[in-house]
């Protein structure tokens, strides 16, 4: 969107990011979805007005045939208030001058142009951070989002030289969870942006569903862990720690 004026104002930078997208994504992952992640902290007293402005922006995008962002509101954890996930066809298409101009010139039912709406949003944000990621297909993520009312976001920074192993470990944890009838997460891996190397998203009906995981026996846990590639169930956490520098968890809820 126009709030990323630095990128939008520079076609050369957009082209460089597009090249990065192709160069840095392993060939095995070329068919996965690409996303822009936007995390924002509202200025004091501005959260509810900001939510309404983002609703107006989502409606504007939808009216233009654009994918509106998937979003959630923080309940506990990190300091950001809102998490927005924009499905993208690619960097070049997303920041194409023609697209940005079309959005800037369109009008919302309130009579504001897209450019005016972007300025209203900007005036109510105290902090923001962008992270561009690759992850599951757009269809898979949108379906999971639509069925959920509660979300668990785990962001992480990997140790130097260990980031690819960290991504593999995240998928191993999902294999373990699936074998035990638990909710696997969606894994998103950094292309460019913030210091985070990626994050996982867990999708649940509500807080109760998040807290009440299926009961399993010790034998089932051991078998599932070894099948997923771990030495045993007790080694899952320690294995993660060998690849990770730091991580932080956030809980979020759907925005009506």
N, C-alpha and C positions, 0 to 999 in steps of 0.2 A: 504494500500500500504506500501512499504518499508520505507516510510518517517516516519511512526510510529514505529521506531526501538525499542523503549522501550517496547511496547506491543508485537511486533513481536518476540523479543528476549526472551520473557518469556512465555512458554506454560502454566505455572501455572497461570500467570496473565490472559491470554486469557481464561483459563478455569473458572477462577473466574468471569470474565466479562460475560461469557456465562451463568453461574449460576445466576448472577444478572439479566440477561435478563429474565430468566424464573421466578425468584422469585418476581421481582418488578412489572411486568406487570399484571394488573388485568386480571382475566380469561376471562372477556367479550371482552378484546382487543387482545387475543392471535392470532387471525387470521389477524391482521393488519400487514402492512409492517414495516420492520426495516431498518434503514438508518444510515449511517455515514455522518455527516455534517462537512465539512471542510471549514473554512473561512481563507483566507490568505491576507496579505498585502505585496505587492511586495517591494523589496529594491528599493531605488531611481533610476529611469531611467530603471528599469528592467521589468516593467509591460508587455510591448508588447512581449519581448522575453519570459517571463514567460507564457503568453497565448499560444504562439507557442509550447512551451515545453509540456504544458498540452494537447494541441491538439495531439501531438505525443504520449503522454501517453494514451489518450482516444483511439486512433487508435490501439495501442499495446494491450490494454485490449480487444477491440472488436475482434482483430485477434485471441485471445486466447479463445474466446467464453465467455468472462467475460462481465458483465454489465458496460459500461462506465458511468462515473458520469454525471448527469444532472448539468448544470452550468449556471451562470449569471455573468455579470459584473456590479459592483456598479456604480451608477450615482450620487446619493446624499444620505446623511444620515450617517450611521456608517462609521468607518474609513477603514474597509477592502475593498480590491479591487475585490476579486473574491469569489464566494460562490459556492461550489461544493457539490452535494448531491449524495452519492453512495448507490444505492439499495443493500441490504445485505440479504442473506439467514439466517444469524445468526453470532454471534461473533466467535464461534468455527470454522465455515467453512471459514469465512473471514480471520482469522489469522492462519489458519492451516499451519504448516511449509511447507507441500508439495505445497500448492498454492503459498505461498510467494516465494519459490525457483523457481517454474515454471515461475513466472512473472520476477524474477530477472535475469534469464538465457535467456529469450526470447530476440530476437533482433528486433529493429525497422528498417524501410527501410533505415534510415541513417547509420545503422551499429552499433548503440549503443545497449548495453544490457539494460534490464530493470533497473538493479542496477545502471548503469552509468547514465541513464536518471533520476533516482530518485535523484542522487547526483547533477546533473545539476539543477534540480528544487529546491532542498534544498538551493543551493548557491544563488538563486535569491529571496528568501523569507525572509522578515524582521520580520514578525510576523505571527503566525498561531494559530488556536484554533479548537479543535475537539469537537463535541457534537453528541452523539449517541441517536437516537430518535425512537419512534414508531409513525406511522402515517397511512394514508390511504394505500391501496394496491399499489404495484409497478405499476400495470397496470393503475390504476386511476391517479396516480401522473405523470407517463410518458405521458399519453394522454393529461393531462392538460398542461404539459410543452411544448409538441410539438405544441400545438395550440396557444401558447402565445409568445409575443415579449417583454412584459413589466411585471415586477414583483414587488410586494410589500411584503416586509418581516417585520413582527413585532415580535421582540423577547422580552421576559419578564421574570422577576423573581417574584415569588409569595411570599406573606407573609407567615411566619411560621404558619403551621396548616391550611392554606387556599388553598393549591395548587390543591387539587382535585376539590374544588369549582371553582377555576379559570378555570380549563379545562372545567368544565360543562358550565361556563359562556361563554366561547369562542364558544361552540357549540350552545348555546342559541342565540348568535349574528348571527351565520350562519342561524339559523331558521328564524330569523327576516329578514335578507337580502334576503333569498330565497322567503319569502312570498311577498316581495316588488319587486321581479324581478331583484334584484341586484346580483352581483357576490359573492357567499359564498367563504370563504377561505378553505384551507386545514390546519388541526390542527396537529401539531407534538409535542409530549410530551417527555421530557427528560428521558433517561434510565441511562446514565452516561456520564460524560464529563464536560463541562464548567459550569459556575455558572447559566446560563440561565435554567429556568425550562421548556422552550419550545418556540415555535414560530408558527405563522401562515404564510402561503404563499397565496398571492392573485395573480391570473393569468389573464392577460388582453392582448388584441390584441396589444395595443399601449398606449401611454400616454393619448391620447384623450379618449379612451374607459375607462380608469381609472377615468378620471376627469368627464366624462359625465354619471352619474348614472341616471336611469329612474326617472322621476318626479312622486311624489306621494302626495296624500293629507294628511292633518293632521289626518284625521279619519283613513285612511289606515295605517298610521304609528302607531297610538295608538292601533289599532286592532292587527297588526302584533306583536307589542311589548308584549302585554298581552298574545297573543297566544304562544309566545316563552317563557313565564315565568317571564317577567319583570312587574313591577308595571305600567309602561307606557314608552313611547318613551323617555321622559326626564330623565328616571332613568337608561338608558343603561350605559352611561359613569360613573355615580356615583357608579353603581353596580360593574363595573370593578375595580374601585378604592378601593373598600373594600377588594379586594383579592390580589392586586398587590403592589409590592414594587417599581419596576421601569420597564420601557419598552423603547425600542428604535426602530425607524422605518428606513428602508432603501429601496430605489428604485433601481431596477436593470433592465438591458436589456439583451436580448438574444445575444449570441456570435456567429457570423456566422462561 
